[in-house]
Amino acid sequence: MFHPLRVAEVSPLTDDSVTVTFEVPEELRGEYRYAPGQHIAIRRGADGAEIRRTYSLCDPVAAPPDPGPRRLRVGVRLVETGEFSTYALKELAPGDVLDVLTPAGRFVLEPRPGRFAAVVGGSGITPVLSQIATLLAREPQARFCLIRSDRSAASTMFLDEVAELKDRWPERLQLVSALSREEQQTGLPSGRLDEERLAALLPALLPVAAVDGWYLCGPLGLVAAAERALRKLGVPRSRVHQEIFHVDEPSAPGPAAAAVPGGGTVRATLDGRAGSWRSQAGETVLETVLRNRPDAPFACKGGVCGTCRSRLVSGEVRMDRNFALEPEETEAGYVLACQSHPLTPEVEVDFDA
């Protein structure tokens, strides 16, 4: 559910990124309780249209019985032609009010003993920062190795905060940085972290087979390269978790003939209420539901954030693309409503599942 939250701070991180902090009213703290690695969707009206964007929460999570956060902080990087990121960097100010969805997402690392590692690129550090800070503060038997890739030192988000974590837990946090467009005195030689380089680097940094969980976050190219490198190194798929922050190439639309001619019927359950509606030719499941239930959850509409995740109860759909669901989720019948086109006259989904 969305709630209007007041902006408390807008603080510069780099030349092209800021952190945005929202105040959480006392009565909503429980609703905005989040797990390390989760995100929020932010909604804003502009020129008669609605803009939604998803951003990961970057602060550590307090241990129970904390009733929930008093503030929510996200990192926003400027994206070329990005409507919300341009607004956040150039116009957003303390005192402004935006609609904020309660936290969601399954890219989560709950504190537990063990060895963990992450490969992140650019703004992909944001959810992992929350994971590292929470894990090391609450679980003394945990270790973490962070491999991060950025263009240059000046463009590196949360540089000081990561350094502070390293200073606080020097024996339990291993930090390795690679800059793709700048030489550095220490650390890795400059250049991109591709599959070949990662396959050689990771075993030199840590015992790959002993890592209990791998967390990959950033642009599609880096995440895909890291996943292939880990597969080459024999890491079980169940230990690899990923979240895509940016997809460079657009997906080609699926064939029109695959959809139900003339539309069909979509039935959806949302917040305990079910309804059935006629779909129009070419519509996704989400588009059909939104025409009748404007409160249906979504953010990116690009198959990346996973906010519109729902369980397919009956019927068949074709997903144009999926960068958010794990294989075990799709095997269990979950789909992204924003990418799902009905293939049968009747389709039923459950957003509450």
Secondary structure, 3 states (H helix, E strand, C coil): CEEEEEEEEEEEEECCEEEEEEECCHHHCCCCCCCCCCEEEEEEEECCEEEEEEEEECCCCCCCCCCCCCEEEEEEECCCCCHHHHHHHHCCCCCCEEEEECCECCCCCCCCCEEEEEEEEHHHHHHHHHHHHHHHHHCCCEEEEEEEEECCCCCCCCHHHHHHHHHHCCCCEEEEEEECCCCCCCCCCCCCCCHHHHHHHHHHHCCHHHCCEEEEEEEHHHHHHHHHHHHHCCCCHHHEEEEEEECCCCCCCCCHHHCCCCCCEEEEEECCEEEEEECCCCCCHHHHHHHHCCCCCCCCCCCCCCCCEEEEEECCEEECCCCCCCHHHHHCCEEEHHHEEECCCEEEEECCC
